[in-house]
Amino acid sequence: MAEKITTKSLHKLIQKMTDLIDEYYPFPEKAQKMIAHIQKKLSLGEYDNVEDASKLAQTLTRELQGISEDYHITVIFSPKDAAQISENQKLDPLDENYESNWWQWVHSDNFGIPKIEYLIGNIGYIDIRYFAPVNLAGDVAIAAMNFLARCDALIFDLRQCGGGDPFMTQLLQSYLYDKNKKPKLLLTKYHHAKNEVQQKWTYPYIPGKRLPEVPVYILTSSRTFSGGEDMAYSLKHHGRATIIGEITGGGAHPVTELLPGEGYILILPEGYPTHPVTNSNWEGSGVQPHIEISSENALETAHRLAIQNLYKNDENQGDAHILNWYLQRLDAIYKPLKLNPSMLEKFTGVYRDYEVTLKAGSLILSRIGRRDNWVMVPISENTFTADEDYNVRFEMSEDDSASALIWLGRDSSKEIRMAKTG
């Protein structure tokens, strides 16, 4: 059953809401327009017919957003959530129970970092879905960055990152700058209610190894928002990262949850960030990628670019060989070739110390007398990836059956030929 709001409660709500807008909203001219609008409608009795409390919240949201053109502003009617916010506001933010109900689910996905790994080519990869509070998950971020400390290039996947704690983005970015140089000013934030400016710098000390020379790539999508945009925008304009993917959502203004009473929640921007290089931010426009491409293809593009940039010396034959090797590997990963079992059958047999068998639709390479088993992934009709360091190419006879197996090494252009013996 819809909950109604009385005339007395309505007047009390609007008065408190206008006070909060005046106190917190960081753009005074727009604030006064919003205040004047809802006060006028209240005095004319135009809210009197909106008896349903939830519909009133929707009406106020629509009007405040329309006047300000700021889609962060939201009014919600939820007495239960309002009571929980009120309880959280009584806690010390450093208390381990702070927002415990809100964050209790983060344990199940490693505090917003569900995947950390090394991709082919010694490329570090970290998938960040949200930036958990640093007082809860700082050790997780530190462990992740230390795990990736030996990478030759680093990919931050922010395609599903909707924001989070700005202190967590500060911690992660600190790993990307030289400790022997002056700290880097990342962003400056203006807070209207406090009438103060806060600066966010890289930390002079962080646990573990820094990666100041490692190339950084950031993957974005239209879903990347707020804190995800903070990190992408800051690193882009400091020249520290290449952004690959889609234009981001465009939410730069940090918001706060305010309680005007009567079971309502007012979500309102409380300030705005300014980047020291652009003297601006990404509000409304989003972060523009260096390479604009669909989010689905962003990882492959970044992975290829990272390897190409590591081995781009055309004059060095060794680099050219390794580059070609890795690009073939990437083809197998991102553009796998499907061969039917009848085509694969012609490659089976014994090749000196190795045996090739067909199991469950895939070729398996085994060393005879040992437990080595590698799934062979096709790169072309007669070339396959095998273990981490080798590809395999088959020589074909006139009757279109395999006559020899050739090892192709990553670190050497030398080929090892093994004739088919059975």
Sequence and secondary structure as in RCSB ss.txt:
>XXXX:A:sequence
MAEKITTKSLHKLIQKMTDLIDEYYPFPEKAQKMIAHIQKKLSLGEYDNVEDASKLAQTLTRELQGISEDYHITV
IFSPKDAAQISENQKLDPLDENYESNWWQWVHSDNFGIPKIEYLIGNIGYIDIRYFAPVNLAGDVAIAAMNFLAR
CDALIFDLRQCGGGDPFMTQLLQSYLYDKNKKPKLLLTKYHHAKNEVQQKWTYPYIPGKRLPEVPVYILTSSRTF
SGGEDMAYSLKHHGRATIIGEITGGGAHPVTELLPGEGYILILPEGYPTHPVTNSNWEGSGVQPHIEISSENALE
TAHRLAIQNLYKNDENQGDAHILNWYLQRLDAIYKPLKLNPSMLEKFTGVYRDYEVTLKAGSLILSRIGRRDNWV
MVPISENTFTADEDYNVRFEMSEDDSASALIWLGRDSSKEIRMAKTG
>XXXX:A:secstr
   B  HHHHHHHHHHHHHHHHHH S HHHHHHHHHHHHHHHHTTTTTT  BHHHHHHHHHHHHHHHH  TT EE
EE HHHHHHHHHHHTS TTSTTTTHHHHGGGGGGTTT  EEEEETTTEEEEE S B  HHHHHHHHHHHHHHTTT
 SEEEEE TT   B HHHHHHHHHTTS TTS   EEEEEEETTTTEEEEEE  S  SS   TTS EEEEE TT  
THHHHHHHHHHHTT  EEEES      S EEEEEEETTEEEEEE EEEE TTTSS  TTT    SEE  GGGHHH
HHHHHHHHHHT  TT HHHHHHHHHHHHHHHHHHS     HHHHHTT EEETTEEEEEETTEEEEEETTS  EEE
EEESSSSEEE SSSEEEEEEE TTSSEEEEEEEESS   EEEEEB  
